[in-house]
Amino acid sequence: MIFLHHSFPRFLLTLSLAGYGFAAIGQVSAGKAPPVASIASVVGAPIFVLNSLDADISVIDPKTWQVIKKIDTGKEPHHLYLSPDEKSIIVANSVSDSLLFLDPKTAEVQRTVRGIRDPYQLKFSPDMKWFATAGNRLNHVDLYEWKDNTPVLKKRIPTGKTPSHLWINSKSTMLYATMQDSNELVAIDLATQTIVWRLKTGKLPADIFGINDGKTLLVGLTGEDAVQIIDVSSAMPKIMGRIKTGKGAHAFRSAGDGRHVYLSNRVANTISKIDLNTLKVVATYPGDSGPDCMEVMGGRLLVTSRWAKKLTVIDLASGKIERQIPVGTSPHGVWTLDHVARD
């Protein structure tokens, strides 16, 4: 049976076969395969993969590349982020309206914060004063103040149809959000918590990456085959052009060198490497079965293959797929504490 979840572009429906799963928060799932090794034996930080439609997390040993633990979450975990004190990974469970906190070194469940409405994508401002979530199903962006390591709702902002991804500028003054189904980019002033402008984009805008100290944004167009270049340096934004990448241009991840960013092309099954100085594609890597979120670790690119139930590991030196690790259904977010520097 084919399922369509709220963050899934309709034109990609035929590419995914998925079944829903749900279990109690903070417990290892009953009936799942036992871990092949103890988390205590892991050398370095574990890799976390969010299995959106199984409602759990695969914890992977970065040396053996084996799944050593499964952690149940709330329903539909899609994205995750490191807390300001760097002691927790925060997993956003969109359908369960909750945040799950995990130790990034031991993968132990710390606590669950409930009552967070539809947290699909999440982002902290660089000054760590603001915590923002995109309500993908409910068409809003929520702004929270971060107090005592807990989000406190400041303002719920109605947006356009299907808020997808967020970006906050380096000065922590402006938040940008893509509207997946109304084909828009909106800018929210954090001081006033109001939308200050809207811009029509290409089809199905998804992830956002900011360059040039807040002057230029790159927006992946999942309904097309390109990244849109947008100048946000003045009061009125301008579309400056596009970078052709591959069909289903979707998610970004910094290369960690201050000059390049990777982009996953979910339909083309490729990864584009973009030079941020020239705004051109300088390399293309093979993806597999709907490549989505990425992480860069030790000369490797980790990519979730949404339709294959696998984590794909690409060796960046050779440009080839090194291995694939079976995980869960519709793997989405991937993260490790041992990632390269964020630009």
Secondary structure, DSSP 8 states (H G I E B T S, - for coil): -----TTS-GGGGGG---------TTS--TTS---SS-GGG-SS--EEEEETTTTEEEEE-TTT--EEEEEE-SS-EEEEEE-TTSS-EEEEETTTTEEEEE-TTT--EEEEEE------EEEE-TTSSEEEEEETTTTEEEEEEEETTEEEEEEEEE-SSSEEEEEE-TTS-EEEEEETTTTEEEEEETTTTEEEEEEE-SSSEEEEEEETTTTEEEEEETTTTEEEEEE-SSSS-EEEEEEE--SSEEEEEE-SSSSEEEEEETTTTEEEEEETTTTEEEEEEE--SSEEEEEEETTEEEEEETTTTEEEEEETTTTEEEEEEE--SSEEEEEETT-----
